[in-house]
Amino acid sequence: MKSLQRANNIEDLRILAKRRLPRPVFDYIDGGADDEISLTRNTSAFADYELMPDVLRDVSSVRTQTTLFGEQVRWPLMLSPTGLTRMFHADAELAVARAAAMQGLLYTLSTMGTTRLEDLAAAFEGPKVFQIYCFKDRGLTTEFVSRCKEAGFHGLALTVDTPVAGNRERDRVNGLSLPPRLTLKSLLSFALRAGWSLPALTGAKFDLANVSHRVDALAAGPMSLFDYIGGQFDRSVTWRDVEWLASEWGGPLAVKGIIKPEDAKRAIGSGATGIIVSNHGGRQLDGAPAPINQVGLVRDAIGDGPDVICDGGIRRGSDVVKALALGATACAIGRPYLYGLSAGGEAGVSRALSILFEEFERTLILAGVNDISELSYRHIQRLRDL
């Protein structure tokens, strides 16, 4: 698609996605909780950091490979779990996974995805992680562990920042439901985007494929997104559940939704092998710190061994370089690849990943870094520290 090739950055893909998607669906990707302060800060906080380049270094070749969840990846980026992916393109998670495989990256499938984990595993031979919750129905959580082992997933990511659903007011105003449906308020927006609406509303049944066999919440017809998600989370989850899951799984396990260094230490002490520093893309607790501001604190707290993944606000390849300099093992993206998926399916996701890698590699070269393992605090300074 010519429009994809003319996209020079992630914001260009965002604009293409906005043109293609009905307003309620675009707002589901683009929006955050309450006043969207954390959503905005996740991205803007990267501007608080300046890169300090080395000069006269041999950068004729640059080494970008690293290890995540014990698996080799082409460069330190992973694709975060995103639920309801079929809302954005009919090819859903499989399109994203295929693009990740082509780029040599790790893909994370959401519990709330629209593709069965077994189908994803059969189609994607690359490094893959399953994002899991401790549900009220612990039997479902146990079942997921067994299924992931059988399907060959390389790791689990336990999301811990969702005792209740965040107050995502854009979705409330738009009346977003599962599956997406026409309402008087959204009729015009859906009608003007027939390229999305016809496949989405007349195609295969919208299904939360990994949980519907237990409780087919959508069997009785469309329901509020808040009603469904709010009914699944367990407010009684504690560190003992992390210990239980680590023991039950017995492999790489990251805890997603950690912000405080002391919680990071507690997670590692409970059996986790990595930390995903995240505020859920600004979609849960509004006012929570931007992940980039917490990466260095978390790394200092847990030492050099465990993975530390910065999840939230990545819009440029240079953002990844900044996070690595502060101590991150890698970064994770959600919205950037969803913008690409919405704009052009698998090709759009590939375009998003290619843009970010080109920016990442160019930044390393301009910073005089020929091996990502050399990145450290000496390559970065925070503006307020000047």
Buried (B, 14 or more C-beta within 10 A) or exposed (E): EEBBEEBEBBEBBBBBBBBBBBBBBBBBBBBBBBEBBBBBBBBEBBEBBBBEBEEEEEBEEBEBEBBBBEBEBBBBBBBBBBBBBBBBBBBBBBBBBBBBBBBBBBBBBBBBBBBBBBBBBEEBEBBBBBBBBBBBBEEBBBBBBEBBBEBEBBBBBBBBBBEEBBBBBBBEEBBBBBBBBEBEEBEEBBEEBEEBBEBBBEEEEBBBBBBBEEBEBBEEEBBBBBEBBEEBBBEEBEBEBBBBBBEBBEBBBBBBBBBBBEBBBBBBEBBBBBBBBBBBBBBBBBEBBBBBBBBBBBBEBBEEEBBBBBBBBBBBBBBBBBBBBBBBBBBBBBBBBBBBBBBBBBBBBBBBBBBBBEBBBBBBBBBBBBEBEBBEEEBBBEEEEE
